[in-house]
C-alpha cells in the first residue's frame, strides 16, 4: 500500500456489545478508496479492543458514531487515535453516505480486499428495510459509513507529529 495514501478507520458499537471495525486508504490521485482490513470484536474486553485497533497503526484516526461517546472516551484513554467529533449517524446522513459508497463501487472507486470475507458476506446481506438504510444489524457496513463520512480527517503515515522524549538542546 502506498504510504502517500491517506488512511482512516471506522468503528461502530452495537447495543449488544459487538464492535465492527474497518480500515481504509484513500488514493487521492484516482479518488479511489481501498478497504484493506476489517474485523468484528464480539463481546471482547476493552484491552483487547484497544490493542486490536492500535496494532494496525496508532497514527490512523478512528471515526465513531455519536451514540458511542463513552466507548470512544475509553478507547482514547487506551491510546487509540479517536477523532474529536463523532460521525453524524442520522438517517439522512446514512442515506447520503450509503449512496456515495454504492456510487464509488459502481464506478470502481471503492475497492475491497477480496480476503475480507466477513465484510463481503455482510455486504451481500445489506438490504434496505422499508426504504431505509439498516443501521443496527450490520456493524461493518456502519463502520464503513462512519469512516467514509469522516474521510476529510484521513492522514498519511508521515503526517504524524513526532514527539521528543528529551528536550531540544544543542550539544557541544
N, C-alpha and C positions, 0 to 999 in steps of 0.2 A: 504494500500500500504506500502510495506516495506521501512523504512527510509534509508536503506542501498543502495537502488536503486538510480542510478544517474538520474537526470531529466534535461530536456531541453524543451524549447518551440520554436515554429517557427511561423513567420508571413509572409504573402505575401500581398503586397499592389498592388491593381489593378488600372489601369488608371482611371476608373470611380469612384474610391474612396472606394470601398469595401476593407476590410482588413480581410483576413482569418487567424485564429489563432488556433494552436494546442499545446497540452501539452503531453509530453511522459515521461515514466520512463524506464530505461534500467536495466534489471536484468542480471548482468554480469555472474552469476553462470550458467545460462542456455542460455545466449546470446539471451534473448527474450526482445523485445521492446513492451511496453504496451502503447497504445494511450488511455489516460484516460479522456481527455477533448478537446473540440473544439468549436469554435464559429466564427460567421462572424459579423463584425461590418459594418453595412450598413449606409453610409452617417452620421456617428457619429462625434461629436466634439472630439477634441484631449483629453480633460479632461476625457471623458467617456472611451475612448480607453485606456489611461494610467491607469486609475483606474481598468478597466477590466483586464488588463494584470497583474498589481501588486496584485490584490486580490487573485490570485492563488499562490502567493509566490514571493516576491521581489527578493529573492535569486536565482530564477531559471533563467539561462541565456537564452536569446532570440536570435535565428538565424533570419536573414533577408537577402533579396536579394540586389544585387548591385544597382539596379535602385531606391531603396527606401532609399537612403542615407539621404535625407532631413527629411523624416519621422522618421528614426532611431535616428537622432540627436535630434529631438523634443521630442521623447519618452524618450531618455536618460535624457534630461532636466527635465522630469516629474518623474524621479526616476526609470524608467524601466531598467532592467539589460541587456542591449543590448550588444551582443558580439562586440568586437572591429573591427573585419573584417567581411565583408559580405560573404554570401554563393555565390559561383560562379553559375550563372544561365544560362550557355551556353547550347546549345542543347546537346553536348556530355556529360556534367555533369548530365543534366536532364535525359538523357537516362540511364546512369550507375546507378544513384540513384533510378530511377523507377524500373529498373530490380532488384536491391537489395531488394526493398520493396516487389516486386512481389515474389521473391525467398523466402524471410522471411515468407510471407503469406502462400505460398505453403508448407513450412516446419513447420508451426506452431510457428515460432519465431517472428511474428508480430501479436499482438492481439489488437483488437479494442473493446472498451466497447460497448456493444450492445445498450446502451442508447443514443449513439451518432448518432441519426437518420440522422441529416443533413450531417455528414461526410459520412455515409454509402450510403445515396442517391446520393451524389456527386460521390462516388467511382463507383457506378453502371453505371453512365453516362460517365465515364472516358475512352474514346477510343482514340486510336492513329489517328491522322489526317495526311494522306499521309506518313505513317510510322514514324511520329514524335510525340514526347510527347507534348500534348497540354499544353501551359504554361500560357495562358491568361484567359482561361474560367473556371478554376477550382481552386479557391483560397485556399480551404482546402487541396487539393492534393499538390498544390505548397508549402504551408506552411509545410506540412509533409515532402516533399522533402528537404526543407531548413534545417529542424531540423535534419533529418537523415544524411545529408551531414556534419553537424557540431557536430555529436554525441560525438566526442572526447572532446568537451568542456562541456559536461553534468556534473553536480555536485550533490553530496549528500547534504542533508539538513544540516548536521553537518559540512560541509566543509566551510561554510560561515565564513568570518573573523569577529570577534566580535570587535566592536569599543567601546571605553570607552568615556563617556561624562564627565569624570573627569580625572585629572592627576593621574598617578600611583605613589602613595607615601605611605610610612609606617605611620601608626597611632599608637601612643604610648598611 
